[in-house]
Amino acid sequence: MAKNGLDKWFAQKWVDIGSKKKDGSFSKCGRSKQKADSKRKYPKCVPLAKATRMSDSQRASAVKRKRAVAQGVGGKPTNVKTFAKRQKANMGGSMNPMIRQAQKNYMGSYVSGDLGGVKVGNKSLQKFYSNPGFRMPKI
């Protein structure tokens, strides 16, 4: 019978990726209530198989995000994602944030065009003129 759900979860060896031992192995997950262990930072626990697949920078990033978040009240842990979402690349390379904001908030008379090398367009006018029922008035 295949191990799924909780059976699989309990069968995995969970380790703390925030505290690596000198020999390169990870310490087991969690903290005890002993005085020496109470000074340890918040543990970021993952299964050992996942911990060995992660790069050093991925481990550091996950631990940093875990410790940056204020921990829960009453001993309830705060969960953070093990792998951070990637930032979406900007359209056409790195664009000045002011230009991007100007394009977003443009409300001028251009349906679409170019102002000083910045492409702009009025979305409400684009919708109006692309309406199939619209006819240009005869002058």
DSSP file with accessible surface (Angstrom, degrees, kcal/mol):
  #  RESIDUE AA STRUCTURE BP1 BP2  ACC     N-H-->O    O-->H-N    N-H-->O    O-->H-N    TCO  KAPPA ALPHA  PHI   PSI    X-CA   Y-CA   Z-CA
    1    1 A M              0   0  226      0, 0.0     2,-0.1     0, 0.0     0, 0.0   0.000 360.0 360.0 360.0 134.7    0.0    0.0    0.0
    2    2 A A        -     0   0   72      1,-0.1     2,-0.6     6,-0.0     6,-0.1  -0.410 360.0-121.0 -73.2 145.0    1.3    3.4   -1.0
    3    3 A K        +     0   0  131     -2,-0.1     2,-0.3     4,-0.1    -1,-0.1  -0.779  45.1 160.5 -88.5 121.9    2.1    5.9    1.8
    4    4 A N    >>  -     0   0  113     -2,-0.6     3,-1.2     4,-0.0     4,-0.5  -0.920  43.6  -7.0-133.9 162.5    0.1    9.1    1.3
    5    5 A G  H 3> S-     0   0   59     -2,-0.3     4,-2.1     1,-0.3     3,-0.1  -0.252 127.1  -0.1  60.1-130.5   -1.0   12.0    3.5
    6    6 A L  H 3> S+     0   0  119      1,-0.2     4,-2.7     2,-0.2    -1,-0.3   0.835 129.7  59.6 -66.4 -34.2   -0.2   11.8    7.2
    7    7 A D  H <> S+     0   0  103     -3,-1.2     4,-1.6     1,-0.2    -1,-0.2   0.943 110.3  42.7 -59.2 -44.9    1.5    8.4    7.0
    8    8 A K  H  X S+     0   0  111     -4,-0.5     4,-1.3     2,-0.2    -2,-0.2   0.913 112.6  54.0 -66.5 -41.3    4.0    9.8    4.5
    9    9 A W  H  < S+     0   0  123     -4,-2.1     3,-0.4     1,-0.2    -2,-0.2   0.912 111.2  44.5 -62.2 -43.6    4.4   13.0    6.6
   10   10 A F  H  < S+     0   0  148     -4,-2.7    -1,-0.2     1,-0.2    -2,-0.2   0.809 109.2  57.2 -71.9 -29.1    5.2   11.0    9.8
   11   11 A A  H  < S+     0   0   60     -4,-1.6    -1,-0.2    -5,-0.3    -2,-0.2   0.753  90.0  91.7 -74.7 -21.9    7.6    8.7    8.0
   12   12 A Q  S  < S-     0   0   68     -4,-1.3     2,-0.7    -3,-0.4    -3,-0.0  -0.394  80.8-122.8 -73.9 150.5    9.8   11.6    6.7
   13   13 A K        -     0   0  135     -2,-0.1    35,-2.9    15,-0.0     2,-0.4  -0.844  28.5-151.9 -93.5 113.9   12.8   12.7    8.8
   14   14 A W  E     -A   47   0A  74     -2,-0.7    15,-1.6    33,-0.2     2,-0.3  -0.733  16.8-177.6 -92.7 134.5   12.3   16.4    9.5
   15   15 A V  E     -AB  46  28A   1     31,-2.8    31,-2.2    -2,-0.4     2,-0.7  -0.885  30.9-115.2-130.1 158.6   15.3   18.6   10.0
   16   16 A D  E >   -AB  45  27A   0     11,-2.7     3,-0.9    -2,-0.3    11,-0.6  -0.848  20.3-168.1 -94.7 113.1   16.0   22.3   10.8
   17   17 A I  E 3  S+     0   0A  11     27,-2.5     3,-0.1    -2,-0.7    -1,-0.1   0.589  81.0  69.8 -79.5  -6.0   17.7   23.9    7.8
   18   18 A G  E 3  S+     0   0A  26     26,-0.4     2,-0.5     1,-0.2    -1,-0.2   0.632  98.5  49.5 -83.7 -15.6   18.6   27.0    9.9
   19   19 A S  E <   -     0   0A  31     -3,-0.9     8,-1.7    25,-0.2     2,-0.4  -0.880  68.5-176.2-130.7 103.3   21.2   25.1   12.1
   20   20 A K  E     - B   0  26A 108     -2,-0.5     6,-0.2     6,-0.2     2,-0.1  -0.783  22.3-129.1 -96.1 138.5   23.8   23.1   10.3
   21   21 A K    >   -     0   0  115      4,-3.3     3,-1.6    -2,-0.4    -1,-0.0  -0.351  27.1-104.9 -80.1 167.2   26.2   21.0   12.3
   22   22 A K  T 3  S+     0   0  220      1,-0.3    -1,-0.1     2,-0.1    -2,-0.0   0.817 120.3  58.0 -63.2 -30.2   30.0   21.2   11.8
   23   23 A D  T 3  S-     0   0  128      2,-0.1    -1,-0.3     1,-0.1     3,-0.1   0.488 121.9-105.0 -80.8  -0.3   30.0   17.8   10.0
   24   24 A G  S <  S+     0   0   39     -3,-1.6    -2,-0.1     1,-0.4     2,-0.1   0.320  83.1 119.0  98.1  -9.1   27.5   19.2    7.4
   25   25 A S        -     0   0   45     -5,-0.1    -4,-3.3     1,-0.1    -1,-0.4  -0.408  63.2-114.2 -85.4 167.6   24.4   17.4    8.7
   26   26 A F  E     -B   20   0A  21     -6,-0.2    -6,-0.2    -2,-0.1     2,-0.1  -0.741  23.8-117.8-100.3 149.7   21.3   19.1    9.9
   27   27 A S  E     -B   16   0A  20     -8,-1.7   -11,-2.7   -11,-0.6    -8,-0.2  -0.492  44.2 -89.6 -80.0 157.4   20.0   19.1   13.5
   28   28 A K  E     -B   15   0A 162    -13,-0.2   -13,-0.3    -2,-0.1    -1,-0.1  -0.256  53.4 -89.4 -68.0 158.7   16.6   17.5   14.0
   29   29 A a  S    S+     0   0   47    -15,-1.6    -1,-0.1    17,-0.1     2,-0.1  -0.287  82.1  27.3 -72.3 148.3   13.6   19.8   13.8
   30   30 A G  S    S-     0   0   31     -3,-0.1     2,-0.4   -15,-0.0   -14,-0.1  -0.231  72.7 -95.6  99.8 173.9   12.1   21.7   16.8
   31   31 A R        -     0   0  109     -2,-0.1     2,-0.2    12,-0.1     7,-0.1  -0.980  25.6-136.5-130.2 146.7   13.3   23.1   20.1
   32   32 A S        -     0   0   52     -2,-0.4    -2,-0.0     2,-0.1     0, 0.0  -0.475  26.1-113.8 -93.6 173.4   13.3   21.7   23.5
   33   33 A K  S    S+     0   0  210     -2,-0.2     2,-0.1     4,-0.1    -1,-0.1   0.349  76.7 120.3 -90.6   8.6   12.2   23.6   26.6
   34   34 A Q  S  > S-     0   0  139      1,-0.1     4,-1.3     3,-0.0     3,-0.5  -0.403  74.8-117.4 -73.7 153.0   15.7   23.4   28.1
   35   35 A K  H  > S+     0   0  181      1,-0.2     4,-0.6     2,-0.2     3,-0.4   0.875 112.1  53.8 -60.2 -40.1   17.5   26.6   28.8
   36   36 A A  H  4 S+     0   0   90      1,-0.2     3,-0.4     2,-0.2    -1,-0.2   0.859 112.7  44.5 -64.6 -33.2   20.4   26.0   26.4
   37   37 A D  H >4 S+     0   0   33     -3,-0.5     3,-1.2     1,-0.2    -1,-0.2   0.673  96.3  74.8 -86.2 -17.2   17.9   25.4   23.5
   38   38 A S  H 3< S+     0   0   66     -4,-1.3    -1,-0.2    -3,-0.4    -2,-0.2   0.726  88.7  60.5 -71.7 -18.9   15.6   28.3   24.3
   39   39 A K  T 3< S+     0   0  181     -4,-0.6    -1,-0.3    -3,-0.4    -2,-0.1   0.630  81.6 109.0 -81.2 -14.1   18.2   30.8   22.9
   40   40 A R  S <  S-     0   0   64     -3,-1.2    -3,-0.0    -4,-0.1    -9,-0.0  -0.318  74.7-112.4 -64.2 146.5   18.0   29.3   19.5
   41   41 A K        -     0   0  135      1,-0.2    -1,-0.1   -23,-0.1   -23,-0.1  -0.175  53.5 -65.4 -68.7 171.9   16.3   31.2   16.7
   42   42 A Y        -     0   0   89      1,-0.1     2,-0.2    21,-0.1    -1,-0.2  -0.366  58.4-121.9 -62.6 131.0   13.1   29.9   15.2
   43   43 A P        -     0   0   23      0, 0.0     2,-0.6     0, 0.0    -1,-0.1  -0.491  12.6-151.9 -77.2 142.1   13.6   26.6   13.4
   44   44 A K        -     0   0   15     -2,-0.2   -27,-2.5   -14,-0.1   -26,-0.4  -0.948  24.6-163.0-109.4 106.3   12.7   26.3    9.7
   45   45 A a  E     +A   16   0A  32     -2,-0.6   -29,-0.2   -29,-0.2   -31,-0.1  -0.779  20.3 156.5-102.9 134.8   11.9   22.7    9.3
   46   46 A V  E     -A   15   0A   2    -31,-2.2   -31,-2.8    -2,-0.4   -17,-0.1  -0.947  50.4 -82.1-141.7 161.5   11.7   20.7    6.0
   47   47 A P  E  >  -A   14   0A  16      0, 0.0     4,-2.4     0, 0.0     3,-0.4  -0.362  41.9-117.9 -63.0 148.6   12.0   17.0    5.2
   48   48 A L  H  > S+     0   0   59    -35,-2.9     4,-2.3     1,-0.2     5,-0.2   0.881 113.6  57.6 -57.7 -38.1   15.6   15.8    4.9
   49   49 A A  H  > S+     0   0   61      1,-0.2     4,-1.1     2,-0.2    -1,-0.2   0.906 110.1  43.5 -61.0 -41.4   15.1   14.9    1.3
   50   50 A K  H  > S+     0   0   60     -3,-0.4     4,-1.3     1,-0.2    -1,-0.2   0.899 110.5  56.1 -70.9 -38.7   14.0   18.4    0.4
   51   51 A A  H  < S+     0   0    0     -4,-2.4     3,-0.3     1,-0.2    -2,-0.2   0.889 107.0  48.8 -62.4 -38.6   16.8   20.0    2.5
   52   52 A T  H  < S+     0   0   91     -4,-2.3    -1,-0.2     1,-0.2    -2,-0.2   0.795 109.6  52.9 -73.9 -25.5   19.5   18.1    0.6
   53   53 A R  H  < S+     0   0  176     -4,-1.1    -1,-0.2    -5,-0.2    -2,-0.2   0.721  93.3  91.1 -77.5 -23.8   18.0   19.1   -2.8
   54   54 A M  S  < S-     0   0    5     -4,-1.3     2,-0.1    -3,-0.3    -3,-0.0  -0.464  76.9-124.6 -76.4 147.1   18.1   22.8   -1.8
   55   55 A S     >  -     0   0   51     -2,-0.1     4,-2.3     1,-0.1     5,-0.2  -0.375  29.5-105.3 -80.1 167.5   21.0   25.0   -2.6
   56   56 A D  H  > S+     0   0  114      1,-0.2     4,-2.5     2,-0.2     5,-0.2   0.898 122.1  50.5 -60.9 -39.2   22.8   27.0    0.2
   57   57 A S  H  > S+     0   0   87      2,-0.2     4,-2.4     1,-0.2    -1,-0.2   0.878 108.8  51.3 -69.7 -35.3   21.2   30.2   -1.0
   58   58 A Q  H  > S+     0   0   76      2,-0.2     4,-2.2     1,-0.2    -1,-0.2   0.916 111.7  47.6 -66.2 -41.4   17.7   28.7   -1.1
   59   59 A R  H  X S+     0   0   29     -4,-2.3     4,-2.4     2,-0.2     5,-0.2   0.944 112.7  48.4 -62.7 -46.4   18.2   27.4    2.5
   60   60 A A  H  X S+     0   0   61     -4,-2.5     4,-2.5     1,-0.2    -2,-0.2   0.901 111.3  50.7 -61.6 -41.0   19.5   30.8    3.7
   61   61 A S  H  X S+     0   0   47     -4,-2.4     4,-2.4     2,-0.2    -1,-0.2   0.921 110.6  48.2 -63.5 -44.3   16.5   32.6    2.0
   62   62 A A  H  X S+     0   0    0     -4,-2.2     4,-2.1     2,-0.2    -2,-0.2   0.926 114.0  46.1 -64.3 -42.8   13.9   30.4    3.6
   63   63 A V  H  X S+     0   0   14     -4,-2.4     4,-2.5     2,-0.2     5,-0.2   0.924 111.7  52.0 -66.6 -41.6   15.5   30.8    7.1
   64   64 A K  H  X S+     0   0  161     -4,-2.5     4,-1.5    -5,-0.2    -2,-0.2   0.920 111.1  46.7 -61.7 -44.2   15.8   34.5    6.6
   65   65 A R  H  X S+     0   0   65     -4,-2.4     4,-1.1     1,-0.2    -1,-0.2   0.887 111.7  51.9 -66.4 -36.7   12.1   34.9    5.7
   66   66 A K  H  < S+     0   0   17     -4,-2.1     3,-0.3     1,-0.2    -2,-0.2   0.927 113.5  42.9 -64.6 -44.0   11.0   32.6    8.6
   67   67 A R  H  < S+     0   0   87     -4,-2.5    -1,-0.2     1,-0.2    -2,-0.2   0.720 107.1  61.3 -78.2 -19.6   13.0   34.7   11.1
   68   68 A A  H  < S+     0   0   84     -4,-1.5     2,-0.3    -5,-0.2    -1,-0.2   0.804  89.8  82.1 -75.9 -28.0   11.9   38.0    9.7
   69   69 A V  S  < S-     0   0   59     -4,-1.1     2,-0.2    -3,-0.3     9,-0.1  -0.577  93.1-109.7 -80.1 136.6    8.2   37.3   10.3
   70   70 A A        -     0   0   88     -2,-0.3    -1,-0.1     1,-0.1    -2,-0.1  -0.475  40.9-117.4 -64.6 129.7    6.9   38.0   13.8
   71   71 A Q        -     0   0   40     -2,-0.2    -1,-0.1     1,-0.1     5,-0.1  -0.342  34.2 -92.5 -73.5 154.0    6.2   34.6   15.4
   72   72 A G    >   -     0   0   33      4,-0.7     3,-0.6     1,-0.1     2,-0.3  -0.043  39.6-101.5 -64.7 164.2    2.7   33.7   16.5
   73   73 A V  G >  S+     0   0  143      1,-0.2     3,-0.9     2,-0.1    -1,-0.1  -0.613  98.2  19.2 -87.5 143.0    1.2   34.2   19.9
   74   74 A G  G 3  S-     0   0   83     -2,-0.3    -1,-0.2     1,-0.2    -2,-0.1   0.801 131.9 -59.6  73.1  29.2    0.9   31.4   22.4
   75   75 A G  G <  S+     0   0   75     -3,-0.6    -1,-0.2     1,-0.3    -2,-0.1   0.507  93.3 142.3  81.6   1.5    3.5   29.1   20.8
   76   76 A K    <   -     0   0  159     -3,-0.9    -4,-0.7    -5,-0.1    -1,-0.3  -0.672  48.7-129.0 -79.1 123.8    1.7   28.8   17.5
   77   77 A P        -     0   0   81      0, 0.0     2,-0.5     0, 0.0    -4,-0.1  -0.322   9.2-126.5 -74.6 155.6    4.4   28.8   14.7
   78   78 A T        -     0   0   31     -9,-0.1     2,-0.4    -6,-0.1    -9,-0.1  -0.876  23.9-143.0 -98.8 129.1    4.3   31.1   11.7
   79   79 A N        +     0   0  140     -2,-0.5     2,-0.3   -35,-0.0   -35,-0.0  -0.747  19.5 179.6 -94.5 138.9    4.6   29.3    8.4
   80   80 A V        -     0   0   30     -2,-0.4     2,-0.1   -11,-0.0   -14,-0.1  -0.952  38.0 -95.2-130.2 153.8    6.5   30.7    5.4
   81   81 A K        -     0   0  143     -2,-0.3   -16,-0.1     1,-0.1     3,-0.1  -0.430  24.3-139.7 -68.2 141.4    6.9   29.1    2.0
   82   82 A T  S    S+     0   0   24      1,-0.2     2,-0.5    -2,-0.1    -1,-0.1   0.902  92.7  42.2 -69.1 -40.5   10.1   27.1    1.6
   83   83 A F  S    S-     0   0   89    -21,-0.1    -1,-0.2   -22,-0.1     2,-0.1  -0.934  87.4-134.2-111.7 123.8   10.7   28.4   -1.9
   84   84 A A        -     0   0   55     -2,-0.5     2,-0.1     1,-0.1   -22,-0.0  -0.400  28.4-103.8 -72.6 148.4   10.1   32.1   -2.6
   85   85 A K        -     0   0  180     -2,-0.1     2,-0.2     1,-0.1    -1,-0.1  -0.479  38.1-114.2 -70.1 144.0    8.1   33.2   -5.7
   86   86 A R        -     0   0  238     -2,-0.1     2,-0.2     1,-0.1    -1,-0.1  -0.524  27.9-111.9 -78.6 146.9   10.2   34.5   -8.5
   87   87 A Q        -     0   0  183     -2,-0.2     2,-0.2     1,-0.1    -1,-0.1  -0.561  33.9-114.5 -74.8 137.8    9.8   38.1   -9.5
   88   88 A K        -     0   0  195     -2,-0.2     2,-0.1     1,-0.1    -1,-0.1  -0.525  33.1-112.4 -72.8 138.7    8.3   38.6  -12.9
   89   89 A A        -     0   0  100     -2,-0.2    -1,-0.1     1,-0.1     2,-0.1  -0.443  33.9-108.3 -70.6 143.3   10.6   40.2  -15.4
   90   90 A N    >   -     0   0   71     -2,-0.1     3,-1.1     1,-0.1     2,-0.3  -0.368  37.5 -98.5 -68.7 151.4    9.7   43.6  -16.6
   91   91 A M  T 3  S+     0   0  154      1,-0.3    -1,-0.1    -2,-0.1     0, 0.0  -0.559 105.9   3.3 -69.8 127.2    8.5   44.1  -20.1
   92   92 A G  T 3  S-     0   0   88     -2,-0.3    -1,-0.3    -3,-0.1     2,-0.1   0.870 125.3 -68.3  69.6  34.4   11.3   45.2  -22.3
   93   93 A G  S <  S-     0   0   48     -3,-1.1     2,-0.5     2,-0.1     0, 0.0  -0.350  98.7 -10.1  85.6-161.7   14.0   45.1  -19.7
   94   94 A S        -     0   0  119     -2,-0.1     2,-0.4    -5,-0.0    -5,-0.0  -0.613  70.0-166.8 -80.4 122.3   14.4   47.3  -16.7
   95   95 A M        -     0   0   51     -2,-0.5    -2,-0.1     1,-0.0    -3,-0.0  -0.883  28.6-103.8-112.8 141.1   11.9   50.2  -17.0
   96   96 A N     >  -     0   0   81     -2,-0.4     4,-2.2     1,-0.1     3,-0.3  -0.395  26.3-135.3 -59.5 130.2   11.9   53.3  -14.9
   97   97 A P  H  > S+     0   0   86      0, 0.0     4,-2.3     0, 0.0     5,-0.2   0.835 104.4  56.4 -60.9 -29.9    9.1   53.1  -12.2
   98   98 A M  H  > S+     0   0  146      2,-0.2     4,-2.2     1,-0.2     5,-0.1   0.906 107.7  47.5 -68.4 -38.6    8.0   56.6  -12.9
   99   99 A I  H  > S+     0   0   58     -3,-0.3     4,-2.5     2,-0.2     5,-0.2   0.927 111.1  51.4 -66.4 -43.2    7.6   55.8  -16.6
  100  100 A R  H  X S+     0   0  104     -4,-2.2     4,-2.0     1,-0.2    -2,-0.2   0.921 111.4  47.6 -60.2 -41.5    5.6   52.7  -15.7
  101  101 A Q  H  X S+     0   0   97     -4,-2.3     4,-2.3     1,-0.2    -1,-0.2   0.900 110.2  52.6 -67.3 -39.0    3.3   54.7  -13.4
  102  102 A A  H  X S+     0   0   54     -4,-2.2     4,-0.5     1,-0.2    -2,-0.2   0.909 110.1  48.3 -63.6 -39.9    2.8   57.4  -16.1
  103  103 A Q  H >< S+     0   0   54     -4,-2.5     3,-0.6     1,-0.2    18,-0.3   0.900 112.4  49.3 -66.1 -38.3    1.8   54.7  -18.6
  104  104 A K  H 3< S+     0   0  152     -4,-2.0    -2,-0.2     1,-0.2    -1,-0.2   0.892 118.5  37.2 -68.0 -39.9   -0.6   53.2  -16.1
  105  105 A N  H 3< S+     0   0   96     -4,-2.3    -1,-0.2    -5,-0.1    -2,-0.2   0.288  80.7 136.4 -99.5  11.4   -2.3   56.5  -15.1
  106  106 A Y    <<  +     0   0   41     -3,-0.6    17,-0.4    -4,-0.5    -3,-0.0  -0.384  17.3 165.3 -66.2 127.7   -2.3   58.2  -18.5
  107  107 A M        +     0   0  141     -2,-0.2    -1,-0.1    15,-0.1    15,-0.1   0.012  32.1 124.3-130.2  27.0   -5.7   59.9  -19.2
  108  108 A G  S    S-     0   0   26      2,-0.1    14,-0.0     1,-0.1    -2,-0.0   0.054  76.6 -91.7 -77.9-166.6   -4.8   62.1  -22.2
  109  109 A S  S    S+     0   0  103     12,-0.0     2,-0.3    16,-0.0     3,-0.1   0.554  89.0 106.5 -89.7  -9.0   -6.4   62.3  -25.6
  110  110 A Y        -     0   0  101      1,-0.2    12,-1.4    11,-0.0     3,-0.2  -0.573  54.3-160.1 -70.9 129.1   -4.1   59.8  -27.3
  111  111 A V  S    S-     0   0   52      1,-0.4    11,-0.6    -2,-0.3     2,-0.3   0.945  83.6 -24.3 -69.1 -48.9   -5.9   56.5  -28.0
  112  112 A S  E    S+C  121   0B  86      9,-0.2    -1,-0.4    -3,-0.1     2,-0.3  -0.928  93.1 115.8-157.4 141.9   -2.4   55.0  -28.3
  113  113 A G  E     -C  120   0B  30      7,-2.9     7,-2.3    -2,-0.3     2,-0.4  -0.948  55.4 -76.3-175.9-161.1    0.8   56.7  -29.1
  114  114 A D  E     -C  119   0B  97     -2,-0.3     2,-0.6     5,-0.2     5,-0.2  -0.987  27.2-173.5-133.0 121.0    4.2   57.9  -28.2
  115  115 A L  E >  S-C  118   0B  75      3,-2.8     3,-1.5    -2,-0.4    -2,-0.0  -0.928  78.9 -30.2-116.5 105.7    5.0   60.9  -26.0
  116  116 A G  T 3  S-     0   0   87     -2,-0.6    -1,-0.1     1,-0.3     3,-0.1   0.864 125.8 -46.2  59.0  37.4    8.7   61.6  -25.8
  117  117 A G  T 3  S+     0   0   62      1,-0.2     2,-0.6     0, 0.0    -1,-0.3   0.444 116.3 113.7  85.8   0.3    9.7   58.0  -26.3
  118  118 A V  E <   -C  115   0B  33     -3,-1.5    -3,-2.8   -16,-0.0     2,-0.4  -0.919  65.6-132.9-107.8 121.8    7.2   56.7  -23.8
  119  119 A K  E     +C  114   0B 160     -2,-0.6     2,-0.3    -5,-0.2    -5,-0.2  -0.605  35.4 172.1 -75.1 127.2    4.4   54.6  -25.1
  120  120 A V  E     +C  113   0B  16     -7,-2.3    -7,-2.9    -2,-0.4     2,-0.3  -0.889  12.0 174.6-131.1 162.9    1.0   55.7  -23.7
  121  121 A G  E     -C  112   0B  16    -18,-0.3     2,-0.8    -2,-0.3    -9,-0.2  -0.913  31.8-125.1-168.6 141.3   -2.6   55.0  -24.4
  122  122 A N     >  -     0   0    9    -12,-1.4     4,-2.3   -11,-0.6     5,-0.2  -0.815  20.7-162.0 -92.4 110.2   -6.0   55.9  -22.9
  123  123 A K  H  > S+     0   0  146     -2,-0.8     4,-2.3   -17,-0.4     5,-0.2   0.856  87.9  53.9 -64.6 -35.4   -7.7   52.6  -22.1
  124  124 A S  H  > S+     0   0   67      1,-0.2     4,-2.1     2,-0.2    -1,-0.2   0.906 111.2  46.2 -68.1 -36.8  -11.1   54.0  -21.8
  125  125 A L  H  > S+     0   0   43      2,-0.2     4,-2.9     1,-0.2     5,-0.3   0.884 109.4  55.2 -69.8 -36.6  -10.8   55.6  -25.3
  126  126 A Q  H  X S+     0   0   75     -4,-2.3     4,-1.5   -15,-0.2    -2,-0.2   0.928 110.3  45.8 -60.8 -42.5   -9.4   52.3  -26.6
  127  127 A K  H  X S+     0   0  162     -4,-2.3     4,-0.6     2,-0.2    -2,-0.2   0.923 113.2  50.5 -64.3 -43.9  -12.5   50.5  -25.4
  128  128 A F  H >< S+     0   0  107     -4,-2.1     3,-0.9     1,-0.2    -2,-0.2   0.942 114.4  41.9 -61.8 -47.7  -14.8   53.2  -26.8
  129  129 A Y  H 3< S+     0   0  106     -4,-2.9    -1,-0.2     1,-0.2    -2,-0.2   0.719 111.5  55.4 -76.5 -20.7  -13.3   53.2  -30.3
  130  130 A S  H 3< S+     0   0   89     -4,-1.5    -1,-0.2    -5,-0.3    -2,-0.2   0.542  79.2 116.3 -88.4  -2.8  -13.0   49.4  -30.4
  131  131 A N    X<  -     0   0   88     -3,-0.9     3,-1.7    -4,-0.6    -3,-0.0  -0.434  67.4-138.4 -64.0 129.4  -16.8   49.0  -29.7
  132  132 A P  T 3  S+     0   0  128      0, 0.0    -1,-0.2     0, 0.0    -3,-0.0   0.804 100.6  57.0 -64.5 -24.7  -18.4   47.4  -32.8
  133  133 A G  T 3  S+     0   0   62      2,-0.0     2,-0.3     0, 0.0    -2,-0.1   0.543  83.7 107.3 -82.6  -5.4  -21.4   49.8  -32.5
  134  134 A F    <   -     0   0   53     -3,-1.7     2,-0.4    -6,-0.1    -5,-0.0  -0.543  46.4-174.7 -79.4 134.6  -19.3   52.9  -32.8
  135  135 A R        -     0   0  222     -2,-0.3     3,-0.1     3,-0.0    -2,-0.0  -0.998  30.0-115.0-126.1 136.4  -19.3   54.9  -36.0
  136  136 A M        -     0   0  139     -2,-0.4     2,-0.1     1,-0.1    -7,-0.0  -0.462  39.3-112.2 -65.9 135.1  -17.1   57.9  -36.7
  137  137 A P        -     0   0   97      0, 0.0     2,-0.4     0, 0.0    -1,-0.1  -0.410  28.2-117.7 -69.2 145.1  -19.3   61.1  -37.0
  138  138 A K              0   0  207     -2,-0.1    -3,-0.0    -3,-0.1     0, 0.0  -0.677 360.0 360.0 -84.5 135.2  -19.4   62.6  -40.4
  139  139 A I              0   0  213     -2,-0.4    -1,-0.0     0, 0.0     0, 0.0  -0.804 360.0 360.0-108.3 360.0  -18.0   66.1  -40.6
